[in-house]
Every structure is written in structure tokens, then in C-alpha cells.
Amino acid sequence: MDAMIDIHTHYVPRGWPDLAPEIGPEAPWLRIESEAEAMIMMGTKEFRRIRADCWDAETRLRDMDADGVRTQVVSPTPAFFSYGTGGREAAKVARVFNDLALEIVAPAPDRLVPFCQVPLQDPDAACRELERSVANGHRGVEIGNHVGDLDLDSEGVVTFLQHCASLDVPVFVHPWDMASSPRLDRWMAQWLTAMPAETHLSILALILGGVFDRVDDSLKICFAHGGGSFAFWLGRMENAWHGRNDVIGTSEFPPSHYLGRFYVDSVVFDDRALRLLVDTLGADRVMVGSDYPYPLGERPVGEVVRRSDFLDDASRRLITRGNAERFLGLQGRAVGY
């Protein structure tokens, strides 16, 4: 099988300037515990233990080689989006992390493709930071699936997506800031149920919110975690669009019409789920993603795609490499070869 492109990975720098003046006392910082381990802190609270694979290019490249990954998209960790602050403050945070991301990928520019973050709560500032980051070497942008109570069909986000389309900048949508309750605090239920639901809702917002009717079809947008529960419930959406059009018929066409407008990654961990994705969206709309280096990711990368016997060689090549080349604009370029 051809060397893969992994569309869904994250980074964390090995430290950054004090962000408390911008974000407040709950600002993230990194508690270094050894050369290879650290703890992400949110103010005084422990958030996530991480290892050197978050910031060390050499470690990443060894793991990529072991898994047959030639190229890796390196995106922000959503906990640092800072959408709950003011736009000016979030822009400062974005600049810090975007510049540090370039340092992380610098040792292997032919294999590590950086995606930036932007202050999505301020569309003008988001567009400015996107332009600055792309000029400095970022190839795409990762955004969260909502900003407070505003979904991806809000006017500001639509303006930003239109700008991404005009610049040919690919967009990766990652769920974040999931709802919390005592019922979701057990068993990592936020990650196991709320995260897929958030992703499903963000696709729903682009379809039923009429965004795909308003944004040029040159927009390249991908949703993490196989698009959440979207593929399984497309029939329910379709039925509702026809049966209660008076309530949800806000898109020009029924939901199935828009299947060719977005991509999803393959990190669904089960070949039956992957088959549903391919049957629903098409082999040309699924790309290998791993969620590397976090523990709920897939290792070896692309294992489900590798072992799925329902895929023919042409479909497998699309999912492991061809679709990502189109999404990232790598056809005929040196990056990743």
C-alpha cells in the first residue's frame, strides 16, 4: 500500500509564554515533568498528560515510519482555541501557538503539514490571522465546531468559511467544549457520546443552516472522527427534511444532496463503521486520520483501512492518499513525496 497521508493529528508545544494576561487565571500552561513527559494545566487543574510525541518532530517521524505514514497534518489541540475570550485576546493566543507550530514542523517540512488556529469569535481577526499564518507556511486551518452557542451557520463563521474558499485553504473541523453533566462525567462519556454528537451537529448546521447553499463549492472542509454519527442518521435527517419541511426545510435541497461537499476522516476503529462511511459518502470523501498522538487515537495509523476487505485497491488508494492530496492541494508538489 502506498505511504499514507494522516489528515488528523495534534501538537502541543513544549511550553509557551504566560497567557494569563490574555485569558485569565484559567489559562493553559505546561507543567514539565521530564524530558519526555508533561502535564497540560488549565489554571490550577490538570487537563491532560502528554509525551514528547506532541512536540518532538523526531519522535513523530519515527512513529510515522513505523506506521507507513509519509505525510502528517499537524493541527492545534482544541483546548487552546480560546473562543471564550475576546477576539483580540484570542488572536494573541493564536499567534503564539501558530508560530510555535511552525517550529515543531520545521525539521521535516516535506512531511509535516501545519494547520493554524484562528480567533473564530471575531471573523475579521480570524481572516487576518489565517492570511498571516498561510503566508508564514501553514497550509490549512483547524476550527472548533461551535463558538459558544453559535454553530457553523452563524454569519461570522460563514464569512470566515467564504474567505477560506477564496484562498483555497482547507478547513478541518474538530469537536470541542462538549456539554458537561453528571451523566457525561462517567466512562469518558463526553468523548464517547458528546464528541460524535457535536460533530454530527456541525455537519447538520452546514446543511440545514443553508451554508452549503451560500458558500462556494470550492470550499474544502473535513470533519473529524468519521463525521460523528452523521452517516448512521442521514436517513433520519432525510425523512425529517421531507416530512417536516415546515420546520427544518431551510436548505435548498434535502441533506443527501450535499454529500459531495465535505470530507470525513477514517478514525472510526471498526471496519463496519468504515464501510457505512464509504457506502454513504463515497470512497472519494474519506481520508485516513488517526488523532495521533492521543490515547484515543488509532495505532497503527490506518489499520482499519488496511484490513477492510470490502475496499478495492482504487478505493484504498483514495482513502490513504489520493483524497488528502486533493484536499491539501499536494498534487504535483514536493510536499509529502
Rosetta blueprint (number, residue, H / E / L):
1 M L
2 D L
3 A L
4 M E
5 I E
6 D E
7 I E
8 H E
9 T E
10 H E
11 Y L
12 V L
13 P L
14 R L
15 G L
16 W L
17 P L
18 D L
19 L L
20 A H
21 P H
22 E H
23 I H
24 G L
25 P L
26 E L
27 A L
28 P E
29 W E
30 L E
31 R E
32 I E
33 E L
34 S L
35 E L
36 A L
37 E E
38 A E
39 M E
40 I E
41 M E
42 M E
43 G L
44 T L
45 K E
46 E E
47 F E
48 R E
49 R E
50 I E
51 R E
52 A H
53 D H
54 C H
55 W L
56 D L
57 A H
58 E H
59 T H
60 R H
61 L H
62 R H
63 D H
64 M H
65 D H
66 A H
67 D H
68 G L
69 V E
70 R E
71 T E
72 Q E
73 V E
74 V E
75 S E
76 P L
77 T L
78 P H
79 A H
80 F H
81 F L
82 S L
83 Y L
84 G L
85 T L
86 G L
87 G H
88 R H
89 E H
90 A H
91 A H
92 K H
93 V H
94 A H
95 R H
96 V H
97 F H
98 N H
99 D H
100 L H
101 A H
102 L H
103 E H
104 I H
105 V H
106 A L
107 P L
108 A L
109 P L
110 D L
111 R L
112 L E
113 V E
114 P E
115 F E
116 C E
117 Q L
118 V L
119 P L
120 L L
121 Q L
122 D L
123 P H
124 D H
125 A H
126 A H
127 C H
128 R H
129 E H
130 L H
131 E H
132 R H
133 S H
134 V H
135 A H
136 N H
137 G L
138 H L
139 R L
140 G E
141 V E
142 E E
143 I E
144 G E
145 N L
146 H L
147 V E
148 G L
149 D L
150 L E
151 D L
152 L L
153 D L
154 S L
155 E H
156 G H
157 V H
158 V H
159 T H
160 F H
161 L H
162 Q H
163 H H
164 C H
165 A H
166 S H
167 L H
168 D L
169 V L
170 P L
171 V E
172 F E
173 V E
174 H E
175 P L
176 W L
177 D L
178 M L
179 A L
180 S L
181 S L
182 P L
183 R L
184 L L
185 D L
186 R L
187 W L
188 M L
189 A H
190 Q H
191 W H
192 L H
193 T H
194 A H
195 M H
196 P H
197 A H
198 E H
199 T H
200 H H
201 L H
202 S H
203 I H
204 L H
205 A H
206 L H
207 I H
208 L H
209 G L
210 G L
211 V H
212 F H
213 D H
214 R H
215 V L
216 D L
217 D L
218 S L
219 L L
220 K L
221 I E
222 C E
223 F E
224 A L
225 H H
226 G H
227 G H
228 G L
229 S L
230 F H
231 A H
232 F H
233 W H
234 L H
235 G H
236 R H
237 M H
238 E H
239 N H
240 A H
241 W H
242 H H
243 G H
244 R L
245 N H
246 D H
247 V H
248 I H
249 G L
250 T L
251 S L
252 E L
253 F L
254 P L
255 P H
256 S H
257 H H
258 Y H
259 L H
260 G H
261 R H
262 F L
263 Y E
264 V E
265 D E
266 S L
267 V L
268 V L
269 F L
270 D L
271 D H
272 R H
273 A H
274 L H
275 R H
276 L H
277 L H
278 V H
279 D H
280 T H
281 L H
282 G L
283 A H
284 D H
285 R H
286 V E
287 M E
288 V L
289 G L
290 S L
291 D L
292 Y E
293 P L
294 Y L
295 P L
296 L L
297 G L
298 E L
299 R L
300 P L
301 V L
302 G L
303 E H
304 V H
305 V H
306 R H
307 R H
308 S L
309 D L
310 F L
311 L L
312 D L
313 D H
314 A H
315 S H
316 R H
317 R H
318 L H
319 I H
320 T H
321 R H
322 G H
323 N H
324 A H
325 E H
326 R H
327 F H
328 L H
329 G L
330 L L
331 Q L
332 G L
333 R L
334 A L
335 V L
336 G L
337 Y L
